[in-house]
Amino acid sequence: MNKGDKVTFPFAKKTMEGTVEQAFQKTVYIKADFPKAKGKIIKRKIKDIK
């Protein structure tokens, strides 16, 4: 998993798509576009990312 990769992640009983900003050993920071917050960065565990 590298910076700029497209990934899908679970959010509120659905899946969303975003791009990887930073990846660490167990966590990853994803930049995603939400309806009211464009370009928001969220943190997820790598095991939850598809």
C-alpha positions as CSV (number, residue, x, y, z in Angstrom):
1,M,0.0,0.0,0.0
2,N,1.6,3.3,-1.2
3,K,0.6,6.9,-1.2
4,G,-1.9,7.6,-4.0
5,D,-3.4,4.1,-4.1
6,K,-7.2,3.9,-4.4
7,V,-8.8,1.9,-1.6
8,T,-12.3,1.1,-0.3
9,F,-13.2,1.3,3.4
10,P,-16.3,0.7,5.5
11,F,-18.2,3.7,6.7
12,A,-21.7,3.8,8.1
13,K,-22.9,0.5,6.8
14,K,-21.6,1.1,3.3
15,T,-18.3,1.3,1.5
16,M,-16.6,4.4,0.4
17,E,-13.5,5.1,-1.8
18,G,-10.5,7.2,-1.1
19,T,-6.8,7.6,-1.7
20,V,-4.0,6.7,0.7
21,E,-2.2,9.7,2.2
22,Q,0.1,7.9,4.7
23,A,0.6,4.3,5.5
24,F,2.2,2.9,8.6
25,Q,2.6,-0.6,10.0
26,K,-1.0,-1.0,11.3
27,T,-2.8,2.2,10.3
28,V,-3.5,4.1,7.2
29,Y,-4.7,7.7,6.6
30,I,-7.2,8.0,3.8
31,K,-8.3,11.2,2.0
32,A,-12.0,10.9,1.1
33,D,-14.8,13.1,-0.2
34,F,-17.8,13.1,2.1
35,P,-21.0,15.0,1.1
36,K,-20.4,17.9,3.5
37,A,-16.6,17.6,3.9
38,K,-14.6,17.4,0.7
39,G,-11.0,16.1,1.1
40,K,-11.4,14.9,4.7
41,I,-8.6,12.7,6.1
42,I,-9.7,9.7,8.2
43,K,-7.7,7.0,10.0
44,R,-8.4,3.3,9.6
45,K,-6.7,0.0,10.5
46,I,-5.0,-1.8,7.5
47,K,-7.0,-5.0,8.2
48,D,-10.2,-3.0,7.6
49,I,-9.1,-1.8,4.1
50,K,-9.9,-3.6,1.0
